[in-house]
Amino acid sequence: MVTREGATRFDPQTGEVLTAPARRRGHRAGAGRLAWPLPLALGIIGGIGWQLGLGWAAAPLLLGGALALLDARPLLAVLALLGGGLGSGSARLQAREPDRIAPWIGALVTLRGHWDGQFLTLDEPKARVALAPKPAQGPGELVVAGRLIRPESRRIPGGFDQAAWLRSQGGLLVPTPKAVLVRAEVKKHVPERGLRGWFRRGLSAHLSPRNAALMTAVELGERGDIGRETFDEGFSVRDAFARAGLAHLMALSGQNVALLTGTLIWLLGWLGARPIWRYGLPAALLPFYLLLLVGATPSITRAVLMGGVALLALMVGRGRPDPLGIVALTASACLLLFPLWLLDVGFQLSFLAVLGLLLSGKLAERLPARWPQWLRLALAATVLAELATLPVIAHNFGQLPLVGLPANLLAAPIMAVLVPLGFLAGLLGPAGGLVNWVVAPLASALLWVAQTFGSAPVLGWGTLGTGGFLAYALAAFAGMGWLLGRVRGQAALTIALACAALSWLPAQLRPARELVFLDVGQGDATLLRVPGLTMLVDGGGSVGSDYDVGRGTVLPALRALGVRKLDVVVATHADTDHIEGLSSVLRGLPVGELWVGQLKKAGDDPVLDAVLAAARERNVPVRQIRRGDQVTAGPVKVTALWPVGNVWSTADNDNSVALRVEDGPFRAALLGDLPDPAEALIGPGHLTLLKAAHHGSRYSTGEVLLKQTKPKDVLISVGRNTYGHPTQAVLDRIAAAGAKVWRTDQVGTVRWPLP
C-alpha cells in the first residue's frame, strides 16, 4: 500500500515494503562496508615492496584501489596511493640509516653494551650487533671480544638469510643491526637488573633448568636456553615443538596478550570495577608490558596494538570494533615504524593467523550443533590458523606438522593456566617459588605434549614457487567463499583438490636429476638425487662449536629441496666436519642404509659413535663398503672407488670413502678427504666434474690425479677457515689442468644438473 509517492516501495526479493528512510539505510549499507584502514595498509605494503624492488609490489596497490572503487568510495583509492607513498618513504628512510659500525668491519674488537638475548646494544657508537655464537649468559651488561664481519645472505636452500633477517630487525626508531661479532668470547657479564632481571628470577625460582628455560621462552620470548635443551630421544625441545605444530607457543603473540589481559579483566570484574577501570587499566599496562618487559617483536607488537584498540573501544562503550579494520590499522602502524617487518616470517605468520581466526565463527557454525560451543570454536580457530599460515610454514621450513590439531587442543588449556601463573611468578621475583610449585607440573605437562606429538611424522614439502602460492591463494579464496555461503561446498573442495594436484604434479612429471653441493661452511655435504635414488654423502660439522650443522643447515636444505627420505647416507670418514651433522639427519629423515668405510671400535671416535648410535635408534642398517660396491638407479651408477679395506691407515683421511657417479657420458668423483698419493690409486677415469678432496688442501688434488681425470670443472667445498684452504698451490694445479673452479665459499650451494 502506497500512501505517498516515493514514500514506500515493495522489495520483490524480500517481500518487504520499504519506507524511504529504510531505502536510504539500504543505500548506505550497499556502500561503506570497506574499513578505511584496509586500502591504507595495502598501499603501505605495496609501497614498501616497490621500494625493495619486489615484483609483486603493484598488486597490493591495485587491490586497494579496486576495493575502494567496488565500495563506491573513490577517496579510499586516494588513501591507498597515500599509503604507497608512506610505505615507500619509510623503507627509503631505513635504507639511508648511517652505518656507524662500518669503520671496524674486519677488525678484532672488544665491545661493551647491553645484551638482551638477541643483540648487543652499544652506547658508542649507537648501534646494535649480533653475536656468534650466542653467549650462554642471560641478558645483562656484556663485555665481549671477537671479529666484526658483515652478515651473510642465504647460501643454501632453506638456509637462514642472516643479512635479510638483521635488516628486518631495525626500524625508524631502532638501529638496524649491520654487523656480526664472530668467535664471540665473553670477557665480563653482569646479570640484568631492574624489572626484567627481577621478572626472570621469578620465572626460574625453584624450577628445573628445562622448565625454567620453557617459562623464559613462554613469558619473555627468549629461546636461547630452550634451544640448548634436548629430549632423551636426541632431538631438541625446539624441534619437538615445531614438529608438533606448537612452535607459536614459544613466540610471544596474541595468545599471551589475551590470556594476561583476560585474567586481569576477570579479576577487576570480580572486584566490581567499572568498565573504565576494567578495560582501561589493562589497556594502559600493555605499552609497559611491550616496552619494559618483552621488547618489540612483530607478533607481540601486533597483539599489543590490536588488544589496546579493542580494550579502549570497550572502555568507552563502543562495543566490538571492526576486526578487519583493526588488523589493517595495526599492520599499517607496524610497517610504517618497521618497514622491513614485511619480509619477517614472524610478522607474516602473526597476521595470517589472525586473518584466519576472523572466520572461526563461520566455521564453528558449520560444525555439528550438538558439539559444545567451546569445542567448535577451539577446533575452528586451530584449523583456520594452521590453514592460513600453511604456505609460509611450508615455504620457510620445508615441512608441515600432521598432528597440530590434537597437539594444540591439549596444549591450549595448559597454556591458559600456565601463562597467567608464570606471569605472577615473574612479578614475585625471588619469591616466585610460591607459585612455581604449581607452574612446574604444568610446564612438564606442556613439554610432554611437545615430546609425544613431536615424535610423530611430518609432511615434507619443499620451497614454494610462484605457482604454488597462486594455487594456494585460489584454494583459500574458494574455502573462504564456502564459509561465507557464496561457493558450494562441492565446488570449493574440487578447486582445493585441483590446486593441490597442480602443485604436486610438476615434481612427479619432471623429477630432479642433480648433484647438490651444499654450502655447510668448512665441511662437506653432497646430495645426489635422481629417480629411484637419493643419496647424501657426508653431513657437515662444526669443529669446536656446539652448533648442530645437521639440524640447523643440512636438514632445512633437504626439506627445502623437497627431500622426504634418503635411500643411502654415506659417512666418508671419521672427521667432525664431514659426519657430525649426520646424527641429526638420521634422526630427522627416514634413511634406508648407512654406508661407512672404516668401522672403528666403540669409544675410539665419539663423533662416529654418535652417528652409529643414531642409526641404531632409527633401525638404519649399517653397511661397511669396499672398492667395487655400487648402487644403480636407471642409467645412474654410483661406485665405491676406495677404501680397499684390507689395510687401514692410522690417519682417518687415508681411509676416506671415494665414490664415482656415472650418468651416460657424465662422470663425477667425490673423494672425501682422500690425500695424495692414495687419490692417484683409485682410478676414476676421465671426469666431467671432480670434487676436490680435503677442501683444497695442498696434500690433495695432485698433478697425477688431474692428468688421469682431465676434469672440465673442479668443485671445492670450503668455508671460512684458518687452514689456508684452498691453497694457492692447488688452485694453480687446477688452472694448469685447464679446469674451472667452483668454490662454495664464493658461490654458495652449487646445484649441478645431470644429463
N, C-alpha and C positions, 0 to 999 in steps of 0.2 A: 504494500500500500504506500502510495506516494502522497504526502501532504503538502510538499512544496518542491518545485522544480529544482533539481540539483541537491536536495537535502538528503535523499536516500537513494540507495542503489542495490539491486539484487545481485549477489555474487553467485554465478552459476556453479562454481567449483565447490563451494562450501554449503550452498543453500541458505546463506545468511543474508539478512537485509542490513546493509551497512549505512550508517549515518555519515554525514560529511566529515565530522571530526574523526570517525573511525577510519574513513578513507585516507584522511591526512596522516593519521598514525600509520596506516599501512604503507603509504608512500614513503614516510620516513624510515619505516622498517626495511623497505626494499633497498635503501642505501644507508651508508654509515655503519655497516656491520664490521668494517675493517678497523681494527685497533691501529691508531695512528703510529705507534712505535714500530709496527711491523715493516712498513716501507722504509722507515728510517734505518732500522737495523740491516735490512737487505742492502740498502745503499752503502752503509758503512762497510759491510763485508765486501761488496764489490769494489769500493774504493781502495781498501787495503790490498785486495787481490790484484787490482790494476797496478798499484804502486810496486808490488812484488813481482810483477811480470807473469802472473798466473793466467793460463789460457782461458780458464772458465770465468774470469773476473766480470765479464759483461753480463753473464746470466743473472746473478742476483739483482743487478741494477734494472735489467729489463723486466724481471719478475716483479720487483717492487712497483715499477711504473704500471705494468699490466694490471696488477691487483687494484691499484688506485683507480684506474680507468673503469675496471669492471664494477667497482664500488661507487661509480659516478661521483668521485671526488678528485678532480684533476689536481687540486692543490697538494694532495698527498704524493702525486708523482713528482712535484717540485721538491717535496720533502725527501724523497728517495735520492734525487740528484744532489740535494744539500748533504745528505748522509754520505754520498760518494765522495764529495769534496772533503768532508771532515775526516773520513777514513783514510783517504789518500794523504791528507796533510798530517795526520797523526803518525802514519807509518814513515813519512818523509822526515818528520822531526826526530823520531827514534833513530833512523838511519844516520842522521847527522850528529848524533851524540859523540862528543870528543872521546878519543881512545886514550885515556890518561895512563894506561899501563904500558903503552907501546914502547917507550924507551928502554924497558927492562926485558923485553921479549928475547929469549935465548940465554939470559944471564942466570947464574946461580945467585939466589937471593934469600934473605930471611925476612919474612913478613910477620907483622903483628896486627891483630884485629879481632873482631867478634865472629866466632864460629857458631852458626845457627843449625848445624847438622847438614846443611846443604851447600852453603857458600861462606867464604871468609870475607867479611866486610872490612875494608881498610879505612882508617881515618885519613891517612895521607899517602898517596893521592886518594881522592874519593872514587873508590872502585870496588867491585866485587870479583872474587877469584874462586874458581872451582879447585878442589884438591884431589889428587890421585896418588895413592889410594886414599879413600876417605878415612880420616882418623877414627880409631876405635873410641876415643874420648867423646863424651857428650858435649852439647853446646856450652859455650863459655868463651873466655878470653884465651887466645891461642897465639903462640909464637911457633912458627913452622918454617923449615928450610927446604929448598928444592930448586928446580929449574922451571922458569916460566916459558910455556910454549903456547902456540895457537891451538885451539880445539880442532879436532879432525871431523871431517864430514863423513857421511856413510860410505864405507868402503866394502861392504859385504851385504848381500841380500838379507833383509830382515834385521840388519845391524843397527846399532844406535848411532844416530846422526847427532853427535855431540855439539857440533857447531850450531846447527839449527835449533837444537833444544836450548842452548845457552842464550841464543838471540831472543828466544821466546820468553825467557825469564826476566827480561828487562822491560821497562816502560817509561812513560814520560816523567814519572816521579821516582823511579827506582833505576839505578845504574845497571846497564846490561853487562853481565859477566863476559869478558872478551879474552880471557886467558885461563890456562890451567897450570897449576903448580904440580909438576910430576915428581915422582920419587919423594913425595912429601914426608918429611921427618919432623915429628912434633918435638919441639925443644922445651916448651913450657905450656901448661894448661891450668887455667883457673876455672873451676866449675861455675856455671851460670848461677847468678844470684837473682834477686828480685822475684817478680811474680812467677815467671816461667821456671826458675830454679826451685822455688817453693812448691809449685804445682807438680813438677817432675818427681820430687822427693815423695810427695803424697801418692803418686801413681805406683811407685815401686815399693812402698813400705810393706815389709813382711811378705812380699811375693817372690816366687821363684824367678830366676833370670828370664826364663821363657815367657812366663805370664807377665812379668814387668815389661818385657820388650813388646809383647802384644798390646798391652794397655797404652804404652807410649805411642804406638802406631795408631791405635784406635782413637785416642783422645787428642793427640797433637800432630798426627800425620807424619811422625818421624819414623822411618822404616829402616834406618841403618842397623839397629840392634836386631830386629826381627829378621833382617836379611842374612844374618850370620847364624841363625838357628836352623837346625835340620832335624827331621824325624829319624827314628831308628832305621827306617827303610832306605835311608840315604838321600832322599830328595828334600829340598829346602822347604821351610814353612811357607815362604812367599810363593813358591811354585805350587804348593798344595792349594793355597787359597785361589790362585789363578786357574788351576785345572778344575777346581770345584765351582767356578763361577762366583767366587766370593771376594775377588780382589778389591772390589769397591768398598769393602768394609774397612780396609786399611787406608783408604783415601778419604780425607775429610770432605763431607758433602752435605747435601740436604738432609740426609738421614740424621746426622749429628745435630744439625740445627733444629730439625723438627722434634727430635726426642728431648733435647735440652729445653727448648722454649715450651714445648708441650707440657713437660713436667713442671716448669715454673708457672705456667698459666693455670694448670690444675691446682697447684699449691696455693696460688693467690686467690683462685676462685673458692677453694675450701676455706680460706681465711675470710671470705666475704668482701674482697676488694672490688671496687667499682671498675667498670671497663677501662677507664682512662689509666688506671694503675695495672689492671690485669694484663692489658696488651701493651700499654705504653712502656712499662718497666722492662719487659723482655726486649722490646724494640730499641730502647736506649742502651741496653747492655750489649747488643750484638756488635756494634763497632769496636767496643773494648775487647770483646772476645776475639774478633778478627785481628786487630792491630797489635794487641798486647800479649796475646796468648798463642794463637796458632799461625799467624802470618798469612799473607795474601797469596794463596794459590788459586788457580782458576775455579776449581769445583767449590771450594768453601766461600770464595768471594761471590760467586753466583748465588749460592744458597743464602748467604747473609743479606745480600741486596734484595732478593726475592722475598725472603722472610720478613725483612724490615718493612717493605712496602705493604705486604699483606697485614702485618700487625698494626701498622699505622692506620690502614683503612678500617680495620675492626675497631681501633681505638676511637676514631671519630664517627663511627656508626655508619660507614658507607657500605657495610656488608662485604660480600666476596667480590674482589675486583676481577677484571677480565684476565684469566690465567695467561692466555697467549700474549696479551699486551704486556704483562709483567715480564714474561720471558724475553720478549723483544727489547723492552726498555733496559732490562738487566744486561743483555748481551751488548747493547749499544754503549752503556756506561763502561763495561769491562773492556771492550775493544778500543774505545777512544783513549783509555788510560794505558792499556797494554795491547797495542795493535797486533803484535805477533802471537798473542794467545790464539789467534785464529788457526794457527798451524799446530797448536799444542794438543796432543792426544787427550789429555785430561779435560781440557776445555770442550773439545768435541764430544767426548763421552758424556760429560755432565749435562750439556744442553740437549743432546739427542735423547738421553734417558728421560729428561723432564718432558720433552715433547711427546715421547711415547706415553708417559704417565697421564698426560692430559686426556687420553682416550680410554683410560682404565674404567671409568664409569660406564661407557658404552659397551665395552667388552663384558663387564660384570653383568650387565642386563641380559646378555645373550647366554649366560651360563644357567644351568638348571635352577629354577627358583627355590627348590626345596633345599638347596645348599645354604648354609649360613651366610649372611651378608659379608661378614669379615673374611670368610674363606674365599668367596667370589672376588672380593676386592684385592685380596692378597695375591691370588692366582693371576688376576688380570694385570695387576701392577708389575709382578715379576716377569710375566711373559712379554708384556709390551716393552718394558725396559730392556730386556735381552734382545728382542727383535729390533728395536730402534738402534741399538748400538752394534748390532751384528756386523755390518760391513767394516766399521772402524776396527773392531777387535780382530776380525779375520785378516784384514789388510796389514795391521801392525804387529800382530802376534802369531799369525800363521796357524792358529788353531782355535777351535770353538769348544767350550765345555758342553758336555752332553747331560750333565746332572745338575745344572744350575737351578732348575725349578725346585726339586726336593731339598737341595742344599740350602737355598735361600729361605724356604719355608721353615726349615728347622732353625736356621741361624737368626731369623728375624725376631722371634720372641726373646732369644738370649740377648741380642743387641738392645732390645727395648728396655731391659733391666740393667744391662752391663754399662751402657753409655752414661746414664744419669748417676749410677753408683760410682763409677770410675771418676766422673767429674767431681762428685762430692769428696771422694778420697783425695783428689788433687787439691781441692780447696783447703782441706785439712792439713796439707803439708806433711811434716813428720808424723803427725797423728793419724795419717791415712790408714794405718793398720786397724783402726777402729771400724772401718768399713771394708777393708780389703779381705777380711775373713769371709765375707760374702762374695766379694769380687773373684777370689781365687777359684772356687769351683765353677763359676760361670765362665771365666776365661779358659779353664781347662776343657769345659764342655764345647766352647767355640772351637778350640784347637782340635778336639776330637772330631767335630763335624768336618773341619777342613781336611784332616788327615784321612778320614774314612772316604769322603767323596772325592778328595784329591787323588786317590788311588785308582779311580775309575778311568776308563779310556776317554780320550778326547778325539774330536774330529779334526784331522789335519786339513788345512785349506790352501794356504798359499797367498801370495800377494795378489790383490785385485787389480785388474786393468780398468781402463775406461768403460769397456763393455760390461764388466762385472758390476760396476757402480750403477750404470744405466739400467741393467737388468734388475738390480735390487730396487732402484727408485720406482720402476714400473710396477713391480710386485708390491711395494709398500703402498703406492697410491691405490692399487686395486684393493688391498686389505683395508685401507682407510675408507674407501668408498663403501665397502661392505659394512663396516662398523657404523657408518653414517646413514645406512639404508639406501644408498644410491647405486650400488652394484650388487647383483645377485651373488649369493654365496658360491654357487657352482662356477660362475664366470670368474670370480676372484680367485678361487682355487685353481682353475685352469690356467689363468695368467701366471700365478705364482709358480706352478709346476713347470710351465713352459719356460719361464725365466731361469729357473734352476737348471733345467735341461740345457738351455743355451749356454749357460756359464760353465757347464760340466763337459759338454761335447768337444770343444776345441782341443783340450788336452788329450782326449781319447782318440780323436781323429788324427792328430799330429803330435804324438808323444815326443818328449825331449830326447835328443841324442847329443850328448855333450860331455866334455870333461870340464869340471869346475874347480879351479884352484882358489880355494877360499883364503882370503886375507885374514890370517889369525895372528898377525904380528910376527915376532921371531919364533916361527914354528912351522909346522906342516899340517895341512888337511886338504885332501883332494877327493872330489866326488866324481864318480863315473856313473852316468845313468843313461841307459838305453832300454828299449822294450825288452822286458824279461830279466833285467839285471840292474840293480842299484847297489853300488859298492862305495864305501868310504874308506880311504886309505889314510890313516892317522887322524887325530882329532885335536891337534894343538896342545898347548900347555903354557904355563906361566911360571918360569923359574924364579924362586924367591918371593913369590906373591901368593896371596890367598884368593886371587881372582880365578874363578872357575871358567876357563875358556870354553869348555864343552857346553856348560849350561848357559853362559852369557853370550857366546858368539856362534858356536857351531850349530847347536840345536835351533836357535832362531833362524839361522841361514837355511837350514834344511827345511824348516817349516815354511819359510817364505818361498822357497823353490817348489813347494808342493810335495815334498818327500814325506810319505806316510810310513814307510818301512824301509829297512835296509836288508838286502839279501846277504851281503858279506861286509864285515868290518875287518880291516887289516891293521894290526899293531906292528909296524915295521921293526921296531927295536925299543929297548927299554930306556928311552930318553924322555925326560919330562916334557920337553917342547913338542914332542910328537904324539905321545899317547896319554898324557894326563887327562885331557878332555874326553877321552873315550869312555871313562866311567860314567859320566853324565849322559853321554849319547846312548850307551847300553841301557840305562835306566829310563831314558826319555822316549825311545822309539822301539818298536818290535824289530828284532835283529835275527836273521836266520842262522848265521855262523860267524864265529870269530876266528880269524887267521892270525897266527903268530909264527915267528921263526924260532928263536931260541926260548925254550921254556926253562926258566931258572928254578932253583929250589925255593920253596916258600921261605920268605924272610930275607932273601938275598937282595931283592929290589922292591921297596914299598910301593913305587908307582905301578909297576907291572902287577904286583899283588893286588892292588886296588882294582885294576882293570879286570883281572881274573875273578875277583870276588863279585864284582858287578855282573859278570857273565853268569856266575853260578846263581846269583839271586834271581836272574831273569831266565834261568834254564836255557842259556845260549850255548850250543855245542862249541867246543874249542878245538881247532884243527891246527896241528903243527905242520906247516907246509915245507916242501923241499923243491929244489930245482926240477922243473918239468911239470909240476902240478898246474892244473889250469881249470878254468871255468868258461863256458861258452854261452852266448845268448844270440841266436840267429847268426849273422855274419861277424859278430864281435867275439873276440877271443882274448882272454886275459891269462898270461902265462907267467909263472914264477921263474925268475932267472937266477935267484940267489935267496937263501944260502943252500949249499950242497948238503949240509947237515952232518957230515961225518967228522968234521973238525970244527971246534968252536974257539973263537978268539977270546981273550980276556977283555978286549975293547968292544963295547956294545955296537959301535958304528960298523965294525968289521962284519957283524952278524945281521946287518940290515936286510930286510926283505926287499928285493928288487923285482919289479913287475914290468911286463911289456903288454901294451894294449894294441890290438890289431883290429882294424875295420876296413876290409878291402885294401886299397893302397895306403891307407893311413896307418902309421905306426908311431907309438909314443912309448917312452920308457920313464918309469917312476923309480928313482934309485934310493929313496930314503936318505940316509947319511953315509952311504957306502963310499969309502975313501979309495984313492988311488994307492996301490995298483990293483986292488980287488975289483974295482969297476971295469978294469980292462980285461978281466977274465970272464965276464958274464956273456959276452957275445950277443948283444941285442940286434945286430944288423943295422942296415940303413934306417934312419928315423926321420919322420916328419917333424916331431916335437920331442925334445929332450927336457925333462925336468931335472935341473942341475941338482946334484947331491949336496947335502950339508950346507944349504943356504948360500952357496957361492964361496965356501971355504977354499983356501989355497991348496988344501990337501985333496980336493976332488975336481971333477971335470977336467981331467988331464988331456994332454995332446993326443995320446994314444986313443982314448975313448972318442974324442971328437973326430979323429981321422977314420975310425971304424964306423961311426954312426952317420957322419955328414948331415947333421940336422939342419933344417931350414930355420927353425926357431928354438930358442932355449928359454925356459921359464925358470926364474929364481924366486922361491918362496922365502921372503925375508922381511924383517921388521926393524924398528929402531933397536940397535944393539951396540954393545961395547966390544964386540969381537972383530970388528972391521969387515963384516960380511955385507955385500960380496966384495972380495978383494980385487984390487986392480989387476992383479996377475990373471985371475980367472976371466975378468971382462976382456982383457987383451987377448987371451987364448980364444975366446968365443968370437971376437971380432976378426981375428986372423983366420978362423974357420969359415967366415962369411955368413954367420948366423945372426939373426936378430934377437935381441934380449928383451924379455918381458919381466918386470920386477913388481911383485905385489906391493912393495913399499912405495912404489911410484904410481902405479895404475890401479891399485886395489885388487879386488877379486877379478880373476880372468875367467871368462866363460868361452871355452873352445869348442865350436860345433864340430861334430863328426860327420863324415860324408853321408 
